[in-house]
Amino acid sequence: MNSPIATLYDQITNHFAQGAMAMRLNDAIKSGALNPGIRIDVLNEPIKTPYADPATREIVLQENFLAFLWAICYCFNAFNRMAFEQSLDHATISLSRSSEAPVINQLFDWAVGLGMAHEDWPPGLPTPGSKDQWSEETDALFLFAIRFTGAWYFH
């Protein structure tokens, strides 16, 4: 578990245990459909979406999927914030004006590439828990996206 996404594992688990999601999970656990807990698979292979393992009855989240989701959330958040900030000063928005755009594009390209093959998180790119201007907000957006993703399995 050397991926920077590992810094959010406890928060991911906590998000599954809140509100309506917790009630649905508890019902599934009581009925025997699920075992308590979430398994994080650290596999060096392309992205796999979350699933419930029929053999172990655990919710399985793949580390590559989590990294992909966080990176996409970061890119969306960063480009959205940059566009908004530019719209205050310019009639036309050009994200290429930003010195951060190349790094965000590199993160996006890496994330999309995870759909084809595993690749370690490139050094120098934003990561969960980092202290740049968008990471903390992205962490919260990512956790919301994880909860939303999980809700599809228990509706």
Secondary structure, DSSP 8 states (H G I E B T S, - for coil): --SGGGGGHHHHHHHHTSHHHHHHHHHHHHTTS--SSEEEE--SSS----EEETTTTEEEEEHHHHHHHHHHHHHHHHHHHHHHHHHHH-SS--GGGSTTHHHHHHHHHHHHHTTTS-----TTS--TT--STTHHHHHHHHHHHHHHHHHGGG-
